[in-house]
Amino acid sequence: MSWKFFVQMAIGPIHYAATVFRNQDTNDTGQDDLIALTLDYVANVLAAIVTDQPIPKAPAGIR
């Protein structure tokens, strides 16, 4: 198996972790939401790398 397989297997759990952080409270500000935003971005970067796509720009919240 190639390294891409293992990276692809990690993308889903990273998005899930982002959802867990995002759902800790009802607002969309704070440390939990910043962590969620960062985790989603990391998962999107990994997906782009695995599929040989351009790296997405970082969301404004983490620039």
PDB file of N, CA, C and O in Angstrom:
ATOM      1  N   MET A   1       0.838  -1.184   0.000  1.00  0.00           N
ATOM      2  CA  MET A   1       0.000   0.000   0.000  1.00  0.00           C
ATOM      3  C   MET A   1       0.880   1.243   0.000  1.00  0.00           C
ATOM      4  O   MET A   1       1.955   1.271   0.599  1.00  0.00           O
ATOM      5  N   SER A   2       0.401   2.252  -0.678  1.00  0.00           N
ATOM      6  CA  SER A   2       1.180   3.482  -0.750  1.00  0.00           C
ATOM      7  C   SER A   2       0.828   4.402   0.422  1.00  0.00           C
ATOM      8  O   SER A   2      -0.157   4.196   1.130  1.00  0.00           O
ATOM      9  N   TRP A   3       1.647   5.398   0.595  1.00  0.00           N
ATOM     10  CA  TRP A   3       1.431   6.356   1.675  1.00  0.00           C
ATOM     11  C   TRP A   3       0.114   7.101   1.484  1.00  0.00           C
ATOM     12  O   TRP A   3      -0.500   7.542   2.456  1.00  0.00           O
ATOM     13  N   LYS A   4      -0.325   7.242   0.221  1.00  0.00           N
ATOM     14  CA  LYS A   4      -1.564   7.968  -0.037  1.00  0.00           C
ATOM     15  C   LYS A   4      -2.760   7.274   0.601  1.00  0.00           C
ATOM     16  O   LYS A   4      -3.688   7.935   1.069  1.00  0.00           O
ATOM     17  N   PHE A   5      -2.742   5.957   0.622  1.00  0.00           N
ATOM     18  CA  PHE A   5      -3.831   5.208   1.249  1.00  0.00           C
ATOM     19  C   PHE A   5      -3.962   5.582   2.716  1.00  0.00           C
ATOM     20  O   PHE A   5      -5.067   5.830   3.201  1.00  0.00           O
ATOM     21  N   PHE A   6      -2.844   5.622   3.422  1.00  0.00           N
ATOM     22  CA  PHE A   6      -2.869   5.925   4.850  1.00  0.00           C
ATOM     23  C   PHE A   6      -3.271   7.376   5.118  1.00  0.00           C
ATOM     24  O   PHE A   6      -3.955   7.668   6.099  1.00  0.00           O
ATOM     25  N   VAL A   7      -2.845   8.268   4.251  1.00  0.00           N
ATOM     26  CA  VAL A   7      -3.244   9.671   4.405  1.00  0.00           C
ATOM     27  C   VAL A   7      -4.741   9.806   4.161  1.00  0.00           C
ATOM     28  O   VAL A   7      -5.424  10.514   4.901  1.00  0.00           O
ATOM     29  N   GLN A   8      -5.258   9.138   3.136  1.00  0.00           N
ATOM     30  CA  GLN A   8      -6.696   9.174   2.865  1.00  0.00           C
ATOM     31  C   GLN A   8      -7.500   8.630   4.045  1.00  0.00           C
ATOM     32  O   GLN A   8      -8.581   9.134   4.349  1.00  0.00           O
ATOM     33  N   MET A   9      -6.978   7.616   4.698  1.00  0.00           N
ATOM     34  CA  MET A   9      -7.672   7.045   5.852  1.00  0.00           C
ATOM     35  C   MET A   9      -7.723   8.029   7.024  1.00  0.00           C
ATOM     36  O   MET A   9      -8.612   7.930   7.870  1.00  0.00           O
ATOM     37  N   ALA A  10      -6.798   8.961   7.083  1.00  0.00           N
ATOM     38  CA  ALA A  10      -6.755   9.929   8.182  1.00  0.00           C
ATOM     39  C   ALA A  10      -7.668  11.131   7.941  1.00  0.00           C
ATOM     40  O   ALA A  10      -8.045  11.815   8.893  1.00  0.00           O
ATOM     41  N   ILE A  11      -8.024  11.393   6.702  1.00  0.00           N
ATOM     42  CA  ILE A  11      -8.794  12.595   6.386  1.00  0.00           C
ATOM     43  C   ILE A  11     -10.164  12.585   7.056  1.00  0.00           C
ATOM     44  O   ILE A  11     -10.567  13.595   7.634  1.00  0.00           O
ATOM     45  N   GLY A  12     -10.877  11.491   6.995  1.00  0.00           N
ATOM     46  CA  GLY A  12     -12.205  11.395   7.623  1.00  0.00           C
ATOM     47  C   GLY A  12     -12.167  11.656   9.121  1.00  0.00           C
ATOM     48  O   GLY A  12     -12.934  12.485   9.611  1.00  0.00           O
ATOM     49  N   PRO A  13     -11.298  10.975   9.864  1.00  0.00           N
ATOM     50  CA  PRO A  13     -11.223  11.242  11.304  1.00  0.00           C
ATOM     51  C   PRO A  13     -10.818  12.678  11.644  1.00  0.00           C
ATOM     52  O   PRO A  13     -11.248  13.214  12.666  1.00  0.00           O
ATOM     53  N   ILE A  14     -10.001  13.300  10.807  1.00  0.00           N
ATOM     54  CA  ILE A  14      -9.628  14.700  11.061  1.00  0.00           C
ATOM     55  C   ILE A  14     -10.854  15.596  10.899  1.00  0.00           C
ATOM     56  O   ILE A  14     -11.085  16.487  11.716  1.00  0.00           O
ATOM     57  N   HIS A  15     -11.638  15.361   9.850  1.00  0.00           N
ATOM     58  CA  HIS A  15     -12.885  16.134   9.674  1.00  0.00           C
ATOM     59  C   HIS A  15     -13.843  15.869  10.835  1.00  0.00           C
ATOM     60  O   HIS A  15     -14.522  16.784  11.301  1.00  0.00           O
ATOM     61  N   TYR A  16     -13.900  14.629  11.298  1.00  0.00           N
ATOM     62  CA  TYR A  16     -14.765  14.303  12.432  1.00  0.00           C
ATOM     63  C   TYR A  16     -14.325  15.049  13.683  1.00  0.00           C
ATOM     64  O   TYR A  16     -15.157  15.584  14.416  1.00  0.00           O
ATOM     65  N   ALA A  17     -13.022  15.087  13.929  1.00  0.00           N
ATOM     66  CA  ALA A  17     -12.500  15.823  15.095  1.00  0.00           C
ATOM     67  C   ALA A  17     -12.868  17.297  14.984  1.00  0.00           C
ATOM     68  O   ALA A  17     -13.198  17.929  15.988  1.00  0.00           O
ATOM     69  N   ALA A  18     -12.816  17.851  13.779  1.00  0.00           N
ATOM     70  CA  ALA A  18     -13.203  19.246  13.585  1.00  0.00           C
ATOM     71  C   ALA A  18     -14.670  19.440  13.957  1.00  0.00           C
ATOM     72  O   ALA A  18     -15.028  20.434  14.589  1.00  0.00           O
ATOM     73  N   THR A  19     -15.506  18.502  13.568  1.00  0.00           N
ATOM     74  CA  THR A  19     -16.931  18.596  13.892  1.00  0.00           C
ATOM     75  C   THR A  19     -17.154  18.536  15.399  1.00  0.00           C
ATOM     76  O   THR A  19     -17.990  19.264  15.932  1.00  0.00           O
ATOM     77  N   VAL A  20     -16.423  17.687  16.075  1.00  0.00           N
ATOM     78  CA  VAL A  20     -16.549  17.577  17.527  1.00  0.00           C
ATOM     79  C   VAL A  20     -16.202  18.909  18.186  1.00  0.00           C
ATOM     80  O   VAL A  20     -16.923  19.373  19.070  1.00  0.00           O
ATOM     81  N   PHE A  21     -15.111  19.519  17.762  1.00  0.00           N
ATOM     82  CA  PHE A  21     -14.737  20.815  18.331  1.00  0.00           C
ATOM     83  C   PHE A  21     -15.773  21.885  17.988  1.00  0.00           C
ATOM     84  O   PHE A  21     -16.137  22.695  18.841  1.00  0.00           O
ATOM     85  N   ARG A  22     -16.244  21.889  16.747  1.00  0.00           N
ATOM     86  CA  ARG A  22     -17.204  22.899  16.314  1.00  0.00           C
ATOM     87  C   ARG A  22     -18.503  22.804  17.106  1.00  0.00           C
ATOM     88  O   ARG A  22     -19.151  23.820  17.358  1.00  0.00           O
ATOM     89  N   ASN A  23     -18.883  21.602  17.498  1.00  0.00           N
ATOM     90  CA  ASN A  23     -20.160  21.396  18.184  1.00  0.00           C
ATOM     91  C   ASN A  23     -20.067  21.496  19.703  1.00  0.00           C
ATOM     92  O   ASN A  23     -21.025  21.152  20.396  1.00  0.00           O
ATOM     93  N   GLN A  24     -18.957  21.951  20.227  1.00  0.00           N
ATOM     94  CA  GLN A  24     -18.831  22.077  21.683  1.00  0.00           C
ATOM     95  C   GLN A  24     -19.743  23.154  22.252  1.00  0.00           C
ATOM     96  O   GLN A  24     -20.159  23.072  23.407  1.00  0.00           O
ATOM     97  N   ASP A  25     -20.052  24.154  21.454  1.00  0.00           N
ATOM     98  CA  ASP A  25     -20.968  25.194  21.898  1.00  0.00           C
ATOM     99  C   ASP A  25     -21.735  25.717  20.686  1.00  0.00           C
ATOM    100  O   ASP A  25     -21.506  25.277  19.559  1.00  0.00           O
ATOM    101  N   THR A  26     -22.641  26.653  20.928  1.00  0.00           N
ATOM    102  CA  THR A  26     -23.509  27.108  19.843  1.00  0.00           C
ATOM    103  C   THR A  26     -22.955  28.283  19.058  1.00  0.00           C
ATOM    104  O   THR A  26     -23.458  28.596  17.979  1.00  0.00           O
ATOM    105  N   ASN A  27     -21.923  28.941  19.583  1.00  0.00           N
ATOM    106  CA  ASN A  27     -21.390  30.091  18.840  1.00  0.00           C
ATOM    107  C   ASN A  27     -20.354  29.618  17.833  1.00  0.00           C
ATOM    108  O   ASN A  27     -19.991  28.443  17.792  1.00  0.00           O
ATOM    109  N   ASP A  28     -19.892  30.553  17.030  1.00  0.00           N
ATOM    110  CA  ASP A  28     -18.880  30.199  16.026  1.00  0.00           C
ATOM    111  C   ASP A  28     -17.591  30.992  16.241  1.00  0.00           C
ATOM    112  O   ASP A  28     -16.865  31.307  15.298  1.00  0.00           O
ATOM    113  N   THR A  29     -17.336  31.297  17.490  1.00  0.00           N
ATOM    114  CA  THR A  29     -16.098  31.990  17.857  1.00  0.00           C
ATOM    115  C   THR A  29     -15.446  31.242  19.003  1.00  0.00           C
ATOM    116  O   THR A  29     -16.072  30.404  19.651  1.00  0.00           O
ATOM    117  N   GLY A  30     -14.207  31.549  19.240  1.00  0.00           N
ATOM    118  CA  GLY A  30     -13.514  30.947  20.366  1.00  0.00           C
ATOM    119  C   GLY A  30     -12.495  29.917  19.930  1.00  0.00           C
ATOM    120  O   GLY A  30     -12.355  29.593  18.750  1.00  0.00           O
ATOM    121  N   GLN A  31     -11.794  29.421  20.922  1.00  0.00           N
ATOM    122  CA  GLN A  31     -10.704  28.488  20.672  1.00  0.00           C
ATOM    123  C   GLN A  31     -11.190  27.192  20.024  1.00  0.00           C
ATOM    124  O   GLN A  31     -10.522  26.664  19.135  1.00  0.00           O
ATOM    125  N   ASP A  32     -12.324  26.681  20.448  1.00  0.00           N
ATOM    126  CA  ASP A  32     -12.831  25.434  19.877  1.00  0.00           C
ATOM    127  C   ASP A  32     -13.127  25.580  18.385  1.00  0.00           C
ATOM    128  O   ASP A  32     -12.859  24.665  17.606  1.00  0.00           O
ATOM    129  N   ASP A  33     -13.670  26.705  17.995  1.00  0.00           N
ATOM    130  CA  ASP A  33     -13.983  26.918  16.584  1.00  0.00           C
ATOM    131  C   ASP A  33     -12.729  27.175  15.753  1.00  0.00           C
ATOM    132  O   ASP A  33     -12.678  26.799  14.582  1.00  0.00           O
ATOM    133  N   LEU A  34     -11.728  27.805  16.337  1.00  0.00           N
ATOM    134  CA  LEU A  34     -10.458  27.985  15.642  1.00  0.00           C
ATOM    135  C   LEU A  34      -9.775  26.636  15.419  1.00  0.00           C
ATOM    136  O   LEU A  34      -9.205  26.394  14.355  1.00  0.00           O
ATOM    137  N   ILE A  35      -9.832  25.771  16.409  1.00  0.00           N
ATOM    138  CA  ILE A  35      -9.279  24.421  16.252  1.00  0.00           C
ATOM    139  C   ILE A  35     -10.031  23.676  15.150  1.00  0.00           C
ATOM    140  O   ILE A  35      -9.411  23.016  14.316  1.00  0.00           O
ATOM    141  N   ALA A  36     -11.359  23.776  15.141  1.00  0.00           N
ATOM    142  CA  ALA A  36     -12.162  23.111  14.115  1.00  0.00           C
ATOM    143  C   ALA A  36     -11.808  23.625  12.728  1.00  0.00           C
ATOM    144  O   ALA A  36     -11.665  22.841  11.789  1.00  0.00           O
ATOM    145  N   LEU A  37     -11.668  24.928  12.597  1.00  0.00           N
ATOM    146  CA  LEU A  37     -11.315  25.521  11.310  1.00  0.00           C
ATOM    147  C   LEU A  37      -9.951  25.023  10.842  1.00  0.00           C
ATOM    148  O   LEU A  37      -9.764  24.709   9.667  1.00  0.00           O
ATOM    149  N   THR A  38      -9.008  24.956  11.766  1.00  0.00           N
ATOM    150  CA  THR A  38      -7.662  24.494  11.430  1.00  0.00           C
ATOM    151  C   THR A  38      -7.663  23.018  11.036  1.00  0.00           C
ATOM    152  O   THR A  38      -7.010  22.633  10.065  1.00  0.00           O
ATOM    153  N   LEU A  39      -8.381  22.207  11.773  1.00  0.00           N
ATOM    154  CA  LEU A  39      -8.452  20.781  11.444  1.00  0.00           C
ATOM    155  C   LEU A  39      -9.085  20.554  10.075  1.00  0.00           C
ATOM    156  O   LEU A  39      -8.605  19.726   9.300  1.00  0.00           O
ATOM    157  N   ASP A  40     -10.152  21.279   9.773  1.00  0.00           N
ATOM    158  CA  ASP A  40     -10.771  21.149   8.452  1.00  0.00           C
ATOM    159  C   ASP A  40      -9.801  21.563   7.360  1.00  0.00           C
ATOM    160  O   ASP A  40      -9.731  20.919   6.313  1.00  0.00           O
ATOM    161  N   TYR A  41      -9.051  22.633   7.593  1.00  0.00           N
ATOM    162  CA  TYR A  41      -8.087  23.079   6.601  1.00  0.00           C
ATOM    163  C   TYR A  41      -6.993  22.032   6.397  1.00  0.00           C
ATOM    164  O   TYR A  41      -6.614  21.743   5.262  1.00  0.00           O
ATOM    165  N   VAL A  42      -6.493  21.472   7.475  1.00  0.00           N
ATOM    166  CA  VAL A  42      -5.464  20.431   7.369  1.00  0.00           C
ATOM    167  C   VAL A  42      -5.991  19.243   6.571  1.00  0.00           C
ATOM    168  O   VAL A  42      -5.289  18.713   5.710  1.00  0.00           O
ATOM    169  N   ALA A  43      -7.209  18.828   6.851  1.00  0.00           N
ATOM    170  CA  ALA A  43      -7.795  17.710   6.109  1.00  0.00           C
ATOM    171  C   ALA A  43      -7.922  18.053   4.625  1.00  0.00           C
ATOM    172  O   ALA A  43      -7.679  17.202   3.771  1.00  0.00           O
ATOM    173  N   ASN A  44      -8.301  19.291   4.315  1.00  0.00           N
ATOM    174  CA  ASN A  44      -8.425  19.703   2.913  1.00  0.00           C
ATOM    175  C   ASN A  44      -7.061  19.759   2.228  1.00  0.00           C
ATOM    176  O   ASN A  44      -6.945  19.415   1.052  1.00  0.00           O
ATOM    177  N   VAL A  45      -6.035  20.187   2.950  1.00  0.00           N
ATOM    178  CA  VAL A  45      -4.677  20.199   2.388  1.00  0.00           C
ATOM    179  C   VAL A  45      -4.223  18.769   2.105  1.00  0.00           C
ATOM    180  O   VAL A  45      -3.667  18.492   1.042  1.00  0.00           O
ATOM    181  N   LEU A  46      -4.456  17.872   3.043  1.00  0.00           N
ATOM    182  CA  LEU A  46      -4.073  16.474   2.830  1.00  0.00           C
ATOM    183  C   LEU A  46      -4.806  15.875   1.641  1.00  0.00           C
ATOM    184  O   LEU A  46      -4.215  15.144   0.847  1.00  0.00           O
ATOM    185  N   ALA A  47      -6.085  16.180   1.518  1.00  0.00           N
ATOM    186  CA  ALA A  47      -6.859  15.671   0.378  1.00  0.00           C
ATOM    187  C   ALA A  47      -6.301  16.212  -0.932  1.00  0.00           C
ATOM    188  O   ALA A  47      -6.230  15.484  -1.922  1.00  0.00           O
ATOM    189  N   ALA A  48      -5.909  17.465  -0.947  1.00  0.00           N
ATOM    190  CA  ALA A  48      -5.334  18.051  -2.157  1.00  0.00           C
ATOM    191  C   ALA A  48      -4.008  17.388  -2.501  1.00  0.00           C
ATOM    192  O   ALA A  48      -3.727  17.126  -3.671  1.00  0.00           O
ATOM    193  N   ILE A  49      -3.205  17.122  -1.503  1.00  0.00           N
ATOM    194  CA  ILE A  49      -1.909  16.481  -1.745  1.00  0.00           C
ATOM    195  C   ILE A  49      -2.108  15.082  -2.322  1.00  0.00           C
ATOM    196  O   ILE A  49      -1.442  14.701  -3.285  1.00  0.00           O
ATOM    197  N   VAL A  50      -3.010  14.333  -1.739  1.00  0.00           N
ATOM    198  CA  VAL A  50      -3.245  12.951  -2.174  1.00  0.00           C
ATOM    199  C   VAL A  50      -3.784  12.902  -3.601  1.00  0.00           C
ATOM    200  O   VAL A  50      -3.466  11.984  -4.356  1.00  0.00           O
ATOM    201  N   THR A  51      -4.594  13.881  -3.966  1.00  0.00           N
ATOM    202  CA  THR A  51      -5.200  13.875  -5.300  1.00  0.00           C
ATOM    203  C   THR A  51      -4.446  14.748  -6.299  1.00  0.00           C
ATOM    204  O   THR A  51      -4.940  15.009  -7.396  1.00  0.00           O
ATOM    205  N   ASP A  52      -3.263  15.194  -5.924  1.00  0.00           N
ATOM    206  CA  ASP A  52      -2.421  16.014  -6.798  1.00  0.00           C
ATOM    207  C   ASP A  52      -3.121  17.284  -7.281  1.00  0.00           C
ATOM    208  O   ASP A  52      -2.980  17.689  -8.435  1.00  0.00           O
ATOM    209  N   GLN A  53      -3.872  17.897  -6.380  1.00  0.00           N
ATOM    210  CA  GLN A  53      -4.554  19.153  -6.664  1.00  0.00           C
ATOM    211  C   GLN A  53      -3.781  20.299  -6.016  1.00  0.00           C
ATOM    212  O   GLN A  53      -2.942  20.059  -5.148  1.00  0.00           O
ATOM    213  N   PRO A  54      -4.050  21.535  -6.422  1.00  0.00           N
ATOM    214  CA  PRO A  54      -3.403  22.666  -5.764  1.00  0.00           C
ATOM    215  C   PRO A  54      -3.829  22.775  -4.301  1.00  0.00           C
ATOM    216  O   PRO A  54      -4.960  22.452  -3.940  1.00  0.00           O
ATOM    217  N   ILE A  55      -2.908  23.230  -3.482  1.00  0.00           N
ATOM    218  CA  ILE A  55      -3.206  23.410  -2.058  1.00  0.00           C
ATOM    219  C   ILE A  55      -4.214  24.556  -1.921  1.00  0.00           C
ATOM    220  O   ILE A  55      -4.005  25.622  -2.499  1.00  0.00           O
ATOM    221  N   PRO A  56      -5.295  24.358  -1.172  1.00  0.00           N
ATOM    222  CA  PRO A  56      -6.273  25.439  -1.009  1.00  0.00           C
ATOM    223  C   PRO A  56      -5.689  26.562  -0.153  1.00  0.00           C
ATOM    224  O   PRO A  56      -4.810  26.346   0.680  1.00  0.00           O
ATOM    225  N   LYS A  57      -6.204  27.754  -0.386  1.00  0.00           N
ATOM    226  CA  LYS A  57      -5.781  28.887   0.432  1.00  0.00           C
ATOM    227  C   LYS A  57      -6.316  28.710   1.843  1.00  0.00           C
ATOM    228  O   LYS A  57      -7.395  28.156   2.055  1.00  0.00           O
ATOM    229  N   ALA A  58      -5.545  29.188   2.791  1.00  0.00           N
ATOM    230  CA  ALA A  58      -5.970  29.108   4.195  1.00  0.00           C
ATOM    231  C   ALA A  58      -7.176  30.005   4.414  1.00  0.00           C
ATOM    232  O   ALA A  58      -7.244  31.095   3.846  1.00  0.00           O
ATOM    233  N   PRO A  59      -8.119  29.570   5.219  1.00  0.00           N
ATOM    234  CA  PRO A  59      -9.261  30.415   5.528  1.00  0.00           C
ATOM    235  C   PRO A  59      -8.804  31.684   6.263  1.00  0.00           C
ATOM    236  O   PRO A  59      -7.775  31.686   6.938  1.00  0.00           O
ATOM    237  N   ALA A  60      -9.567  32.733   6.123  1.00  0.00           N
ATOM    238  CA  ALA A  60      -9.198  34.005   6.736  1.00  0.00           C
ATOM    239  C   ALA A  60      -9.017  33.882   8.251  1.00  0.00           C
ATOM    240  O   ALA A  60      -8.210  34.602   8.838  1.00  0.00           O
ATOM    241  N   GLY A  61      -9.751  32.991   8.874  1.00  0.00           N
ATOM    242  CA  GLY A  61      -9.677  32.844  10.324  1.00  0.00           C
ATOM    243  C   GLY A  61      -8.349  32.321  10.847  1.00  0.00           C
ATOM    244  O   GLY A  61      -8.054  32.461  12.034  1.00  0.00           O
ATOM    245  N   ILE A  62      -7.544  31.720   9.979  1.00  0.00           N
ATOM    246  CA  ILE A  62      -6.249  31.186  10.455  1.00  0.00           C
ATOM    247  C   ILE A  62      -5.057  31.796   9.727  1.00  0.00           C
ATOM    248  O   ILE A  62      -3.932  31.315   9.868  1.00  0.00           O
ATOM    249  N   ARG A  63      -5.293  32.842   8.956  1.00  0.00           N
ATOM    250  CA  ARG A  63      -4.166  33.509   8.277  1.00  0.00           C
ATOM    251  C   ARG A  63      -3.443  34.423   9.194  1.00  0.00           C
ATOM    252  O   ARG A  63      -2.472  35.063   8.789  1.00  0.00           O
TER     253      ARG A  63
END
